[in-house]
Amino acid sequence: RPGQREALEATLDGKDTLVMLPTGAGKSLLYVLPAAMRAARDEPGLTVVVSPLLSLLRDQLRRCDELGVDADAWHSAADPARLERVARDLNPPRDEGGPGLRLLFVTPEAFAGAAKLREALARRAADGSLVSVAVDEAHCVAQWGHDFRPAYLALASTREALMPDVPIAALTATATPEVERAAFDALGLRRARSVVVRRPVNRPNLRYEVVRREALETAASFPAPDAARSDRSESES
């Protein structure tokens, strides 16, 4: 679809990418497809996807399962045994094959504050096993970061401290200048080594219609044509 190829090529080239595509344009393909490609070539490569909502995260996991892409999640609601399993999976270094997982979905709070996860990701970034980070719904950096999701504002410092050379793909359907500035600043995107992919957010299958309230009130005072015909037929019979 329009914009996908350009964004995919930038991601595979290891560039920071800000992708602003309309809802339904296939932004999740931009991290699922590279993960599937690396798995098909038996190349090490883990992508971390920062996702703001647990419901969205679970939906993404189901989709990965349907596509046969090894994926898991790390968040505060996860069972401790599951987190231990993920931590073990992140242990193998690149020269031993690297993590078995291809995609790891995390909340911003886990990415910024879970010590065991941070340590594991720092090791995998150092040996090249962590190949990219995707921030889904990146407009939340502008809309939520200063209010009730301050962890969004820690993403840039987390990247700088743990994985400075790992490229970031910021994905959003909200293509305003404010969101673009916030994404570059809050995520620490490198302007000299970044690509911005922007497509119109208008969706041709949707339309808006404005009707004056007075027109609705006038129409409501008259019976509908079908109802009027029905009344006449009953009176004539």
LOBA-614116 format. One record per residue (C-alpha): residue number from 1; chain; x, y, z. Coordinates in steps of 0.2 Angstrom, whole numbers, plus 5000, padded with zeros to 4 digits. Layout:
<nodes>
pos:unit:x:y:z
NUM:A:X:Y:Z
...
</nodes>
This chain:
<nodes>
pos:unit:x:y:z
1:A:5000:5000:5000
2:A:5006:5018:4998
3:A:5020:5023:5010
4:A:5023:5005:5015
5:A:5038:5001:5004
6:A:5047:5017:5008
7:A:5045:5015:5026
8:A:5050:4996:5025
9:A:5066:5000:5016
10:A:5071:5014:5028
11:A:5068:5002:5043
12:A:5078:4988:5034
13:A:5092:5001:5031
14:A:5093:5004:5050
15:A:5087:5022:5049
16:A:5076:5031:5061
17:A:5058:5032:5053
18:A:5043:5043:5057
19:A:5028:5035:5048
20:A:5012:5044:5047
21:A:4999:5033:5038
22:A:4980:5034:5039
23:A:4971:5021:5050
24:A:4970:5004:5040
25:A:4985:5008:5029
26:A:4995:4993:5037
27:A:5007:5001:5049
28:A:5010:4985:5059
29:A:5017:4977:5043
30:A:5032:4988:5045
31:A:5038:4978:5060
32:A:5030:4961:5057
33:A:5036:4959:5039
34:A:5055:4962:5043
35:A:5054:4950:5058
36:A:5046:4937:5047
37:A:5060:4940:5034
38:A:5074:4938:5046
39:A:5066:4922:5053
40:A:5064:4915:5035
41:A:5082:4918:5032
42:A:5087:4911:5050
43:A:5095:4927:5054
44:A:5096:4933:5072
45:A:5085:4949:5075
46:A:5073:4955:5089
47:A:5061:4969:5087
48:A:5054:4978:5102
49:A:5037:4986:5099
50:A:5031:4999:5112
51:A:5012:4998:5113
52:A:5001:5009:5124
53:A:4986:4998:5127
54:A:4985:4980:5133
55:A:4970:4977:5122
56:A:4980:4983:5107
57:A:4995:4973:5113
58:A:4985:4957:5115
59:A:4977:4959:5097
60:A:4994:4961:5090
61:A:5000:4945:5098
62:A:4985:4935:5091
63:A:4989:4942:5074
64:A:5007:4937:5075
65:A:5002:4919:5081
66:A:4990:4918:5066
67:A:5005:4923:5055
68:A:5017:4911:5063
69:A:5029:4925:5069
70:A:5037:4921:5086
71:A:5031:4935:5098
72:A:5028:4938:5116
73:A:5024:4952:5128
74:A:5031:4961:5144
75:A:5019:4971:5154
76:A:5014:4973:5173
77:A:4998:4962:5170
78:A:5008:4947:5163
79:A:5010:4932:5174
80:A:5027:4931:5183
81:A:5031:4914:5175
82:A:5028:4921:5158
83:A:5040:4935:5161
84:A:5053:4923:5167
85:A:5051:4913:5151
86:A:5053:4929:5141
87:A:5069:4934:5151
88:A:5076:4917:5147
89:A:5073:4919:5129
90:A:5082:4935:5129
91:A:5098:4928:5137
92:A:5106:4919:5122
93:A:5119:4931:5114
94:A:5120:4933:5095
95:A:5134:4921:5092
96:A:5123:4907:5100
97:A:5109:4911:5089
98:A:5101:4926:5099
99:A:5084:4927:5106
100:A:5071:4915:5099
101:A:5058:4929:5099
102:A:5056:4940:5084
103:A:5044:4952:5091
104:A:5042:4958:5109
105:A:5028:4969:5114
106:A:5030:4980:5129
107:A:5021:4994:5137
108:A:5030:5011:5139
109:A:5031:5008:5158
110:A:5040:4991:5156
111:A:5052:4998:5143
112:A:5057:5012:5154
113:A:5056:5004:5171
114:A:5057:4985:5171
115:A:5075:4982:5177
116:A:5077:4964:5171
117:A:5070:4968:5154
118:A:5081:4984:5152
119:A:5097:4974:5157
120:A:5092:4960:5144
121:A:5089:4972:5130
122:A:5105:4982:5133
123:A:5115:4966:5131
124:A:5106:4961:5115
125:A:5108:4979:5108
126:A:5127:4978:5112
127:A:5129:4961:5102
128:A:5117:4966:5088
129:A:5103:4954:5092
130:A:5091:4969:5095
131:A:5089:4976:5078
132:A:5075:4989:5080
133:A:5062:4997:5091
134:A:5045:5002:5085
135:A:5034:5014:5094
136:A:5016:5011:5089
137:A:5003:5025:5091
138:A:5017:5037:5093
139:A:5006:5052:5094
140:A:5003:5047:5112
141:A:5020:5055:5115
142:A:5012:5072:5112
143:A:4995:5068:5119
144:A:4998:5057:5135
145:A:5017:5060:5139
146:A:5014:5076:5150
147:A:4998:5069:5158
148:A:4995:5052:5164
149:A:5008:5042:5154
150:A:5025:5050:5159
151:A:5034:5034:5154
152:A:5032:5040:5136
153:A:5044:5055:5140
154:A:5057:5042:5146
155:A:5058:5033:5129
156:A:5072:5044:5122
157:A:5083:5043:5138
158:A:5080:5024:5138
159:A:5086:5022:5120
160:A:5101:5033:5123
161:A:5106:5024:5139
162:A:5103:5006:5133
163:A:5102:5005:5114
164:A:5109:5021:5106
165:A:5113:5013:5089
166:A:5096:5004:5087
167:A:5085:5012:5075
168:A:5067:5017:5080
169:A:5052:5017:5069
170:A:5038:5029:5076
171:A:5021:5024:5069
172:A:5005:5035:5070
173:A:4990:5040:5060
174:A:4990:5058:5067
175:A:5000:5068:5055
176:A:5000:5085:5063
177:A:5016:5096:5065
178:A:5014:5095:5084
179:A:5015:5076:5083
180:A:5030:5076:5071
181:A:5040:5088:5083
182:A:5035:5078:5098
183:A:5040:5062:5091
184:A:5057:5068:5086
185:A:5060:5076:5103
186:A:5053:5063:5114
187:A:5059:5048:5105
188:A:5076:5055:5101
189:A:5075:5052:5083
190:A:5091:5057:5074
191:A:5086:5070:5061
192:A:5102:5067:5051
193:A:5099:5049:5049
194:A:5080:5048:5048
195:A:5066:5046:5035
196:A:5049:5054:5037
197:A:5035:5045:5027
198:A:5019:5054:5026
199:A:5003:5050:5017
200:A:4986:5060:5018
201:A:4976:5054:5032
202:A:4959:5056:5023
203:A:4951:5040:5020
204:A:4940:5039:5004
205:A:4928:5026:5011
206:A:4923:5039:5025
207:A:4913:5055:5022
208:A:4906:5068:5033
209:A:4888:5076:5031
210:A:4882:5091:5040
211:A:4863:5094:5042
212:A:4855:5109:5049
213:A:4845:5105:5065
214:A:4831:5116:5058
215:A:4830:5105:5043
216:A:4828:5090:5054
217:A:4815:5098:5064
218:A:4805:5102:5049
219:A:4806:5085:5042
220:A:4801:5077:5058
221:A:4784:5087:5057
222:A:4779:5078:5041
223:A:4775:5059:5040
224:A:4787:5049:5030
225:A:4781:5045:5012
226:A:4779:5026:5016
227:A:4769:5030:5032
228:A:4758:5043:5022
229:A:4754:5030:5009
230:A:4750:5017:5022
231:A:4738:5029:5031
232:A:4729:5033:5014
233:A:4727:5014:5010
234:A:4719:5010:5027
235:A:4707:5025:5026
236:A:4702:5020:5008
237:A:4698:5002:5013
</nodes>
